[in-house]
Amino acid sequence: MSALHARADAGHVVVIGGGIAGLAAAHRLLGRGARVTVLEASDRIGGKLLPGEIAGVRVDLGAESMLARRPEAVELARAVGLGDHLQPPTTATASIWTRGALRPMPKGHVMGVPGTASALLGLLSDDGLRRIEQDARLPRTEVGDDVAVGEYVAERLGREVVDRLVEPLLGGVYAGDAYRISMRSAVPQLFQAAQVHDSLTEAVREIQAKAAAAAQTGPVFMGIEGGVGRLPLAVAESVRARGGEILLSSAVDRLHRTDEGWKVLVEDYRFEADAVVVATPAPQAARLLRTASPEAAAELRTVEYASMALVTLAYRRTDAALPEGSGFLVPPVDGHTIKASTFASRKWGWIADEMPDLFVLRTSVGRYGETEILEHEDADLVAVSRNDLWEATGLDASPVETRVTRWTDGLPQYPVGHHARVARVRESVAKLPGLAVCGAAYDGVGIPACIASAYAAADQLGGDLRGVQELTANPVQSLHGGAGE
């Protein structure tokens, strides 16, 4: 372990970025005896986790659930005092709005890829179901070092599977294009199985058999009473309670490596640090690393992002006669504007308990490459959401309140070759002692993935590379948490 690594554990570490990744890194470092300063450019912490309210009820205006089958997010919530407030969804039953009707979300698939044609009965056409059955007779399709999810699945099972199910599920996670998204990074378990099986449906059945044998219990997803937006606030409170410093409106201008460590410049103030964690989105990370690590900066500049907006609507419950379930997903191929809707009052028990007379739901609009829709006024986004809701569910009442939350460049895209890009970034960063990176641009976009990335970065500063190596080899799959995630 180098002298700098030794100091990083007990010295001063500056964390750049106050989203959940940066806060989790700070929390981990404080537990190891470091002195920590978190610098956040905006006037609030939390990044894409944003608590808010509508018509007097608390809601999430960003991400709303976290994968519970990974331990990081749930364990961090417990560590910062939110354990008693963890709540699973009250219903996990969702629908797909396709071919003119709300159709039940099928069971027996892995991110939309079925183990048998019968799993998608009622969702696909008869021709689409027959196309799935050809998989067993097709010659092997090599996946190589990586392949696009949509491209591979369409070749094995036909485009209808991709367009009607894989695309809306992946779109709920990345707001991306299934025909561009990396299977190795976005659905790693499917990629691994496809490497050893000639048949894709056989590969899916193996994944399902292993899952059944593991007999995992408990909910797949978890929320927090009052919204998962409470998580970064609680982590920040814990960081401050243990002596960490969090400075808002503190955009870092420059980052310099010195013989003693690092200089972090914020306007006219200079922070001296033994180590630095860069926990910002890729464009900001690229700007900060352009001098210290031009190779990493060049790679990070190639990361593309999708923008989206969430439209939250509150109705009188007596006016909101909606279908059962937690909401629905919308395949782009059907030509509608919204890509999903969550019936929040039905999905999260605490929303219904706080305001029994109201029904809260939300829609999401915007996908990778779609910018025109997000240039519309808030009232226009509300209007197109209401129109699609009416067409899908018959809901034609006027909401008592609406809120539009825009997430410009909110979701990093994981195209084919993303894993190799991340490895190159980390290889370049590793040449500089006392420097680590983390966040949604690397190993997964979900909350547990961001926290795992943060922990790996903190451990790296202490000389422990196991977390970084594990994530680089096995990114965290970000599953869809139900309609409207």
Secondary structure as the mmCIF struct_conf table of DSSP 4:
data_model
#
loop_
_struct_conf.conf_type_id
_struct_conf.id
_struct_conf.beg_label_comp_id
_struct_conf.beg_label_asym_id
_struct_conf.beg_label_seq_id
_struct_conf.end_label_comp_id
_struct_conf.end_label_asym_id
_struct_conf.end_label_seq_id
HELX_RH_AL_P HELX_RH_AL_P1 ALA A 3 ALA A 10
BEND BEND1 GLY A 11 GLY A 11
STRN STRN1 HIS A 12 ILE A 16
BEND BEND2 GLY A 19 GLY A 19
HELX_RH_AL_P HELX_RH_AL_P2 ILE A 20 GLY A 31
TURN_TY1_P TURN_TY1_P1 ARG A 32 GLY A 33
STRN STRN2 ARG A 35 LEU A 39
BEND BEND3 ALA A 41 ILE A 45
TURN_TY1_P TURN_TY1_P2 GLY A 47 LYS A 48
STRN STRN3 PRO A 51 ILE A 54
TURN_TY1_P TURN_TY1_P3 ALA A 55 GLY A 56
STRN STRN4 VAL A 57 ASP A 60
BEND BEND4 LEU A 61 GLY A 62
STRN STRN5 MET A 66 LEU A 67
BEND BEND5 ALA A 68 PRO A 71
HELX_RH_AL_P HELX_RH_AL_P3 GLU A 72 ALA A 79
TURN_TY1_P TURN_TY1_P4 VAL A 80 GLY A 81
HELX_RH_3T_P HELX_RH_3T_P1 GLY A 83 HIS A 85
STRN STRN6 LEU A 86 GLN A 87
BEND BEND6 THR A 90 THR A 90
STRN STRN7 SER A 95 THR A 98
TURN_TY1_P TURN_TY1_P5 ARG A 99 GLY A 100
STRN STRN8 ALA A 101 PRO A 104
HELX_LH_PP_P HELX_LH_PP_P1 MET A 105 PRO A 106
BEND BEND7 LYS A 107 GLY A 108
STRN STRN9 HIS A 109 VAL A 110
TURN_TY1_P TURN_TY1_P6 MET A 111 GLY A 112
STRN STRN10 VAL A 113 PRO A 114
BEND BEND8 GLY A 115 THR A 116
HELX_RH_3T_P HELX_RH_3T_P2 ALA A 117 LEU A 120
TURN_TY1_P TURN_TY1_P7 LEU A 121 LEU A 123
BEND BEND9 LEU A 124 LEU A 124
HELX_RH_AL_P HELX_RH_AL_P4 ASP A 126 GLU A 133
HELX_RH_3T_P HELX_RH_3T_P3 GLN A 134 ARG A 137
BEND BEND10 LEU A 138 LEU A 138
HELX_LH_PP_P HELX_LH_PP_P2 PRO A 139 ARG A 140
TURN_TY1_P TURN_TY1_P8 GLY A 144 ASP A 145
STRN STRN11 ALA A 148 ALA A 148
HELX_RH_AL_P HELX_RH_AL_P5 VAL A 149 LEU A 157
HELX_RH_AL_P HELX_RH_AL_P6 ARG A 159 VAL A 161
HELX_RH_PI_P HELX_RH_PI_P1 VAL A 162 VAL A 166
HELX_RH_AL_P HELX_RH_AL_P7 GLU A 167 TYR A 174
BEND BEND11 ALA A 175 GLY A 176
TURN_TY1_P TURN_TY1_P9 ALA A 178 ARG A 180
STRN STRN12 ILE A 181 SER A 182
HELX_RH_AL_P HELX_RH_AL_P8 MET A 183 ALA A 186
BEND BEND12 VAL A 187 VAL A 187
HELX_RH_AL_P HELX_RH_AL_P9 PRO A 188 ALA A 194
TURN_TY1_P TURN_TY1_P10 GLN A 195 VAL A 196
BEND BEND13 ASP A 198 ASP A 198
HELX_RH_AL_P HELX_RH_AL_P10 LEU A 200 ALA A 214
TURN_TY1_P TURN_TY1_P11 ALA A 215 ALA A 215
BEND BEND14 GLY A 218 GLY A 218
BEND BEND15 VAL A 220 VAL A 220
STRN STRN13 PHE A 221 ILE A 224
TURN_TY1_P TURN_TY1_P12 GLU A 225 GLY A 226
TURN_TY1_P TURN_TY1_P13 VAL A 228 GLY A 229
HELX_RH_AL_P HELX_RH_AL_P11 ARG A 230 ALA A 241
TURN_TY1_P TURN_TY1_P14 ARG A 242 GLY A 243
STRN STRN14 GLU A 245 LEU A 247
BEND BEND16 LEU A 248 SER A 249
STRN STRN15 ARG A 254 ARG A 257
BEND BEND17 ASP A 259 GLY A 261
STRN STRN16 TRP A 262 VAL A 266
TURN_TY1_P TURN_TY1_P15 GLU A 267 ASP A 268
STRN STRN17 TYR A 269 ALA A 273
BEND BEND18 ASP A 274 ASP A 274
STRN STRN18 ALA A 275 VAL A 278
BEND BEND19 THR A 280 THR A 280
HELX_RH_AL_P HELX_RH_AL_P12 ALA A 282 LEU A 288
TURN_TY1_P TURN_TY1_P16 LEU A 289 ALA A 292
HELX_RH_AL_P HELX_RH_AL_P13 PRO A 294 LEU A 300
TURN_TY1_P TURN_TY1_P17 ARG A 301 THR A 302
STRN STRN19 TYR A 305 ARG A 316
HELX_RH_3T_P HELX_RH_3T_P4 ARG A 317 ASP A 319
BEND BEND20 GLU A 324 SER A 326
STRN STRN20 GLY A 327 LEU A 329
HELX_RH_3T_P HELX_RH_3T_P5 PRO A 332 ASP A 334
BEND BEND21 THR A 337 THR A 337
STRN STRN21 ILE A 338 THR A 342
HELX_RH_AL_P HELX_RH_AL_P14 ALA A 344 LYS A 347
HELX_RH_AL_P HELX_RH_AL_P15 GLY A 349 GLU A 354
TURN_TY1_P TURN_TY1_P18 PRO A 356 ASP A 357
STRN STRN22 LEU A 358 VAL A 365
TURN_TY1_P TURN_TY1_P19 TYR A 368 GLY A 369
TURN_TY1_P TURN_TY1_P20 GLU A 372 GLU A 372
HELX_RH_3T_P HELX_RH_3T_P6 ILE A 373 GLU A 375
BEND BEND22 HIS A 376 HIS A 376
HELX_RH_AL_P HELX_RH_AL_P16 ASP A 378 THR A 393
HELX_LH_PP_P HELX_LH_PP_P3 ALA A 397 PRO A 399
BEND BEND23 VAL A 400 VAL A 400
STRN STRN23 GLU A 401 PRO A 412
STRN STRN24 PRO A 415 PRO A 415
TURN_TY1_P TURN_TY1_P21 VAL A 416 GLY A 417
HELX_RH_AL_P HELX_RH_AL_P17 HIS A 418 VAL A 429
TURN_TY1_P TURN_TY1_P22 ALA A 430 LYS A 431
BEND BEND24 LEU A 432 LEU A 432
TURN_TY1_P TURN_TY1_P23 PRO A 433 GLY A 434
STRN STRN25 LEU A 435 VAL A 437
BEND BEND25 GLY A 439 GLY A 439
TURN_TY1_P TURN_TY1_P24 ALA A 440 TYR A 442
BEND BEND26 ASP A 443 ASP A 443
BEND BEND27 VAL A 445 GLY A 446
HELX_RH_AL_P HELX_RH_AL_P18 ILE A 447 LEU A 461
TURN_TY1_P TURN_TY1_P25 GLY A 462 GLY A 463
HELX_RH_AL_P HELX_RH_AL_P19 ARG A 466 ALA A 473
BEND BEND28 ASN A 474 ASN A 474
HELX_LH_PP_P HELX_LH_PP_P4 PRO A 475 GLN A 477
BEND BEND29 GLY A 482 GLY A 482
TURN_TY1_P TURN_TY1_P26 ALA A 483 GLY A 484
#
